[in-house]
Amino acid sequence: MTKILAIDGSPSGEKGNTALLLDRFLAGTADAGADVQRVSAYKMRVEWCSSRMRCWYSTPGVCIHKDDMLELLDRMVDADCWVLSTPVHVGGMTEGMVRVMERTMPLLSPYFEVRDGRTRHVVAPGAEQKLTVLVSTCGLYEEAALGPLVSQVADFSQSHNRRFAGALLRPHGLALKFMQANGYDVDDVLNAAHAAGMELVRTGTMSEDTLRKVRKPLMTQDEFVQMMNSAFDRRLGCQAGR
């Protein structure tokens, strides 16, 4: 695997908690020899999918919208691995990432086939040798809060006949930068993200042990609730009229 395309679906971009994880993961892939490209869904002009399917019936493979998604689709076709990075805000991915995913319809054929017992659209040959990875953080404490997003990205990957290589998940990720700024040790998490990137390039997989280190609890549930509520109290106390 040589070409990795990372799509950053965080509205906060490089300033967000998800970026901490994504940065280290991509650094690991680069250190292992991958050619890494990174784009931001929120810095591109990506129109909503019109759902009129002209990319199938009128101009096969070509969308009616003439925006930044046209170039991104070319990059996606060329990439050996898609790294989809998005925080979980309310149960799923951000609207910027949704736009990008929906606009990949020109990569699919209107014709159906059955793969692994499911009806899927036909895709170009060779896609089955390519990968998709998810990188995500969530403000809630429990790993279970990321479950719906993992299922969605796994299904999206299968729709494009790519192998879902796994997910780097950081529950109570909202606390990641806060903890880093306040002297908490989060190096084990970030080092594991770097190691996962190297593993992916070298072996095409990421070990469960490494992924477990990325998502390991950094504190107890009660400690998390107390810390975050105290932080919100301080922030609200600084607002005029509070």
C-alpha positions in Angstrom: 0.0 0.0 0.0 1.5 3.3 -1.0 -1.2 6.0 -1.4 -3.4 7.1 1.5 -6.1 9.8 1.2 -7.3 11.2 4.5 -10.5 13.1 4.5 -10.9 15.3 7.7 -14.5 15.7 8.4 -14.1 17.8 11.6 -15.5 21.4 11.6 -12.6 22.2 14.0 -10.0 20.9 11.5 -6.5 20.8 12.8 -7.5 22.5 16.1 -9.9 19.6 17.2 -9.4 16.6 19.4 -9.9 14.3 16.4 -7.0 15.9 14.7 -4.7 14.8 17.5 -5.5 11.2 16.7 -5.5 11.7 12.9 -2.1 13.5 13.0 -0.3 10.7 14.8 -1.9 8.0 12.7 -0.9 9.7 9.5 2.6 10.3 10.8 2.8 6.6 11.4 1.7 5.8 7.8 4.2 8.3 6.4 7.0 6.9 8.6 6.2 3.4 7.1 6.7 4.8 3.6 3.2 5.7 2.5 2.4 8.7 0.2 -0.1 10.6 2.3 -2.6 13.2 1.1 -5.0 15.1 3.5 -8.0 17.2 2.7 -10.6 19.0 4.8 -14.3 18.5 4.0 -14.9 21.9 5.5 -12.4 23.7 3.4 -13.8 22.3 0.1 -16.9 23.4 -1.7 -19.0 20.3 -1.8 -22.7 20.7 -2.7 -25.4 18.3 -1.4 -26.2 15.3 -3.6 -29.3 16.2 -5.7 -30.4 12.5 -5.7 -31.5 12.9 -9.3 -28.8 10.3 -10.3 -27.8 12.1 -13.5 -24.3 10.6 -12.8 -25.8 7.3 -13.7 -28.4 8.1 -16.4 -27.4 11.3 -18.2 -23.6 11.6 -17.8 -22.4 8.3 -16.4 -19.7 8.8 -13.8 -19.9 12.6 -13.9 -21.8 14.6 -11.3 -23.9 17.6 -12.3 -22.2 19.7 -9.6 -19.0 21.4 -10.7 -17.3 21.8 -7.4 -14.3 20.5 -5.4 -15.7 17.0 -5.2 -14.8 16.4 -8.9 -11.1 16.5 -8.1 -11.6 14.6 -4.8 -13.3 11.8 -6.6 -10.2 11.4 -8.9 -8.0 11.2 -5.8 -10.3 8.7 -4.1 -10.1 6.4 -7.2 -6.3 6.6 -7.1 -5.9 6.0 -3.4 -5.1 2.6 -1.9 -6.7 3.5 1.4 -9.3 6.0 2.5 -9.0 7.4 6.0 -12.3 8.9 7.0 -11.9 11.1 10.1 -14.8 12.6 11.9 -15.9 13.3 15.5 -19.2 12.0 16.8 -21.5 14.9 17.8 -25.0 13.4 17.9 -24.7 9.7 17.2 -22.9 9.8 13.9 -20.6 11.7 11.5 -20.6 15.4 10.8 -22.6 16.9 7.9 -19.4 17.7 6.1 -18.5 14.0 6.0 -22.0 13.0 5.0 -21.8 15.3 2.0 -18.6 13.7 0.8 -19.9 10.2 1.3 -23.1 10.9 -0.6 -21.2 12.5 -3.5 -19.3 9.3 -4.1 -22.3 7.9 -6.1 -20.5 8.5 -9.4 -18.0 5.8 -8.4 -20.8 3.3 -8.3 -22.8 1.7 -11.2 -26.6 1.6 -11.3 -26.3 -2.1 -11.9 -26.7 -4.5 -8.9 -24.8 -7.6 -7.9 -24.8 -9.8 -4.8 -21.7 -9.7 -2.6 -21.6 -11.7 0.6 -25.3 -12.1 0.5 -26.1 -8.4 0.1 -27.2 -6.5 -2.9 -24.6 -3.9 -3.8 -23.9 -1.7 -6.7 -21.2 -2.8 -9.2 -17.9 -1.0 -8.8 -14.7 -0.8 -10.8 -12.5 -3.9 -10.8 -9.7 -3.9 -8.2 -11.5 -2.1 -5.5 -11.6 -5.2 -3.3 -7.8 -4.9 -2.9 -8.2 -1.4 -1.3 -9.0 -0.3 2.2 -11.0 2.1 4.4 -10.1 3.2 7.9 -12.1 5.2 10.4 -10.6 7.7 12.9 -13.0 9.2 15.4 -13.4 10.8 18.8 -16.5 11.3 20.9 -17.3 13.5 23.8 -19.1 10.8 25.7 -17.3 8.5 28.0 -18.3 5.1 26.6 -16.9 3.4 23.6 -20.5 2.2 22.7 -21.3 5.8 21.7 -19.1 5.3 18.6 -20.8 2.0 17.6 -23.4 3.5 15.1 -20.6 5.4 13.3 -18.4 2.3 13.0 -21.3 0.4 11.5 -22.0 3.2 9.0 -18.5 3.5 7.8 -18.1 -0.3 7.6 -21.2 -0.5 5.4 -20.0 2.4 3.2 -16.7 0.6 2.7 -18.5 -2.6 1.7 -20.7 -0.6 -0.7 -17.5 0.5 -2.5 -16.2 -3.1 -2.3 -13.3 -2.0 -0.1 -12.1 -3.9 2.9 -12.8 -2.1 6.2 -9.5 -2.3 7.9 -10.7 -1.1 11.3 -11.3 2.0 13.4 -9.2 4.2 15.7 -11.7 5.2 18.4 -11.2 7.6 21.2 -14.1 7.7 23.7 -14.1 10.7 26.1 -12.1 12.3 23.3 -13.5 15.7 24.2 -11.1 15.6 27.2 -8.0 14.7 25.1 -6.7 18.2 24.5 -7.9 19.3 28.0 -6.0 16.5 29.6 -2.9 17.2 27.5 -3.0 20.8 28.5 -3.4 20.0 32.2 -0.5 17.6 32.5 -2.4 14.3 32.1 -0.4 11.6 30.3 -2.1 10.8 26.9 1.2 9.7 25.2 0.2 6.0 25.3 -2.9 6.8 23.2 -1.1 9.0 20.7 1.8 6.6 20.4 -0.6 3.7 19.8 -2.2 5.8 17.0 1.2 6.2 15.4 1.9 2.5 15.7 -1.5 1.7 14.1 -0.5 3.8 11.1 2.8 1.9 10.7 1.0 -1.5 11.0 -1.5 -0.6 8.4 1.1 0.3 5.8 3.3 -2.7 6.6 0.7 -5.4 7.0 -2.6 -4.1 5.6 -4.1 -4.5 9.1 -4.0 -3.0 12.6 -3.7 -5.2 15.6 -6.5 -5.4 18.1 -4.0 -4.8 20.9 -2.9 -1.5 19.3 -6.4 -0.4 18.7 -7.3 -1.2 22.3 -4.5 1.1 23.5 -6.0 3.9 21.4 -9.4 3.6 23.0 -8.3 2.6 26.6 -10.0 4.4 29.5 -8.0 7.4 30.7 -10.0 7.8 33.9 -13.1 6.4 35.6 -16.5 7.3 34.4 -17.2 9.3 37.7 -13.9 11.1 37.3 -14.7 12.0 33.7 -18.2 13.4 34.7 -16.8 15.4 37.5 -13.9 16.8 35.4 -16.1 17.8 32.5 -18.9 19.3 34.6 -16.4 21.4 36.5 -14.9 22.6 33.2 -18.3 23.6 31.9 -19.1 25.4 35.2 -15.9 27.4 34.9 -16.7 28.3 31.2 -20.3 29.3 31.9 -19.2 31.3 34.9 -17.1 33.5 32.6 -20.1 34.4 30.4 -21.7 37.8 30.9 -25.0 37.6 32.7 -24.3 34.2 34.2 
